[in-house]
């Protein structure tokens, strides 16, 4: 057995100085480990939103726009209020790990607030690639995912473009349908996000632990039926802590840091 350590300097100071140990084993394999321990992580993602909602309520948290349209922006304070309202609605619907929230649409502010609201209530969220709803002809993979999840609520950005997919999965669930636009019989997202906050929200949020399931992320299904992968709160927060320690510029940028997000939230790197 031999052990080698590698260190180097980043002249720009954007990244942490690499510090790894490589253990070369007799069977030809090499085990590479960081010699820098992971710092303590947050209990859950919601703790970050609670922190910034209190300490920087007017700072922009999320923004989106379509084409040349003006930006739609949500501050940390507004996001926290809506997330608590979403959590209240989630609890009234009886959602749980056995009846999670499923999101069939692309990234959006509404998508983020719904997902954070579910996790605030201790309920997992499953973001499913829109391709399974908008591009598929037989909806077989979408059916298999919905049958597996048995969701308590399903979100779509608009009921009309998702109508064929919703019709295909209708016999497989008893979920409430939430839509980003008020059309059809779906519950408008604005109604969900204006639900009066109840004491049960704080109680549910306090009960969230690092081992609470935050998400079900599906595999690509390239070798068969997509499989749901459990993501706990600890997995999300430790991943972010690792990024903060590796990409040191993230913590030094302060209010000047703006992240342009384009990766799909149905994919592990884009989502987490």
N, C-alpha and C positions, 0 to 999 in steps of 0.2 A: 504494500500500500504506500502510495506517495501522496503528499499534499502540496498544492501550489497556491499561492495567493497572488492576486493581481490588483494593482492600484494604478490609477492614472489621474491626471488633472484636466479639468475642463476649463480652458482659458476664458471662456465667455461667462462662466459662473452660472449658467442656466440649469445645469444638472448636478446632482450629487456626485461626489468623487466615488467611482466604483470601488467596492471592497468585497471581493468574493474569494472563497476558498474552493479549490477543485480537488476532489479525492478520486484518484485513479485506482480502480480495483483490479484484482488479478484476472477477473473474467472479461476485462476489456472495457467495462462500463466506466463512466465518469460521473460522479455526483458533484454538482455545483451548488454551493450555498452562499447566501449573503452573510457576511460577518457582522452586519449592522442589524441590531434587533428592531423589530417593528414597535413603534411607540404605541401607547394606549389609544384605543379607538373609541369612537362614540358608541353609545348603547344602540342607537338606531338612526336611520336617516332623518326621521322626524325631529330629533334633537337639534339638528342643524337648522331646520326651518324655524323651529321655535326660537332658537338663539338669534337668528338674523331678523326674524319678524319683530322681535323685541328691541334689538339693538340698532337695526338699520331699516326701519319699516318703510321708508320712502325710496330706498334704493331699488333700482330695477333688478328683478330676479329673472323674469322670462320675457322674451319678445318674439314676435313672429310677424311675417307679412307675406302676402301672395302677390307675386309679380311686382308692379310699381305701386301697389296700394300702400297707404301709410302703415307704419309699424303699430301693432297692437302690443302694449306692454303691461306687465303686471308687476307690482312692487312686492317686496317680501311681506310687508304688512297685509296687503290685499290677498296675496297668495295664502298666507296663514289663515286668514278669516275664511276664505273659500274652502281650503283643505279641511278645516274643522267642520264646516257645513256639509261637505261631501261625506266626511266620516260619520256625521250624525245620520245622514240618509242611508249610508251603507249599513249602519247598525239597525235601523228600522226595517231594512229589507232582509235581515237575518243572514247576511253573508258571513262566510267563514272559510277556513282552509278547505273544507269540503264543498263549499259553494263560493268560489272566488269571483273576482271581477275579471272579465275578459274584455280586451280592447282589440277591435279588428282594424282600426284605422292607423294612419301614419302619425308621425310625431306632430304634436301641436300643443298649444298652451292648455287647452281643455284636457288633452290626453295626460299631460303632466299633473295637472291638479287632481284629476280623478285617481291616478295611480298613487299619488302622495296621500290623498284622502283615504284610500283603502288601507294603505300601509299604516297610516296614523291610527286607524281603528284595529290594527292587528290582523288585517285581512290581506291575503296574497292577491297579486295582480298578474295576469298573463297577457302580455302583448303578443298578438298573433300577426304575422306578416300579412299586410293587405293583399298580397298577391294571391293568397289562398281564397280570398273573397272576390277579388275584382278581375283576376286573370284566369282562374280555374274554370273549366267547363263542367266538371263532374262534382266538384266540391268534396271529393272523397277525403282528402287530408283534413280539410276544415271540419268535416263531420266527425272524423276520428278524434280530433283535439277537443271538440265540444263535448263529445260523449265521454271522454276521459275526465275533463274538468268538472262537468256538471255545474256550470257557472250560475251564480245567483243574479248577476247583472251583466249585460253586454253593451258596450259602447261602440257606436259608429259615428263618423263625422257627419253623415247625412243618410237618412233612411232610404232615399230614392236610389242612389248608386249601389247601395248594399242590399237592395230588395231581393235579388235572386239568391244571394248567399243566405240571407235571413230566412227566406222561404225554405231553403234546402235543409237548414238545421232546426227549423221550428219543432219538429216532432221529438227532438233529442233533449230538450231542456224546458224549464219553466221560468227562465230568467226574465227580469224586467229589461226592456230595451231602452237605452238612453241615446239620444241623438244630439249632435252638435248644432243641428238646425231644426227648427220646429216644423216637422213634416210628418204626416201619417199619424199613427197611434203611439209613436215613441215619446218617451218623457224627454222634454228639452233639458239640455245640460244646465241652462241657466236656472231651471227650477231646482235641480239637484244642488247646485252651488249656492242657492239662497235658503236652504233648509235651516231652520232655527237650530243653533247649537244647543245640545243637551248635556247635562252632567255626565251622562254615560260616555261621552267622547273622552273627557279627561281620564275617566276610570279605565277605559280601554287602552288609551295611549300609555298610561302608567304601567299597564300590564305587559306591554311589549318588551321582549328581552332580546339579547343578541341571537338567540336560537329561534326566534319567531320567524316563520316563513314569510319572506317579503315578496318573492316572485316565483312563478313557474315560467321558465324560458324553454322554448321548444327547440329541439335539434332540427337540422335542415330537412330531415326526411329523405335525404338523397339515397339512402340504402333501405328505405322502407317507410313505415309509418313514423311521423315525428314523435319523439319521446320528450316528456316533460321533465326538466331538470330543476330540482329544488334549489333556490337561492335564499339563504337566510340573511337576516339583517347584519349579522357579523361578517358575512362574505362581502356585502356591499361596503360597509364602513371600513373594513380592513383593506379592501382594494383601494379605496380612496386615500387612506393613510399611507399606503405604500407609494401611490403616485405622488403624494405631497413630499415624501422623503426622497423620491427619485428625481422628480421634476421640481427642484427647489424654487424656481421662478414663480410657481403658482402661489406660494405663500408670501412672496416679497412684493407682488404686484399690487396688492390691496384693491382699492376701488377701480384702478385702471384696467384690471383684468376683465376681458370680455371673451367668452368662448363661443365660437361659431360651431353650432352642432348640426351635423347633417347625416350622421350614421343612423340607421334605423334602430328604434328602441325594441324591436323584436329580436335584435342581435345582441349577444352578450357584451361586446365592447361598446357598442353604441348605447346600450341600455344602462350599463353599470359604471 
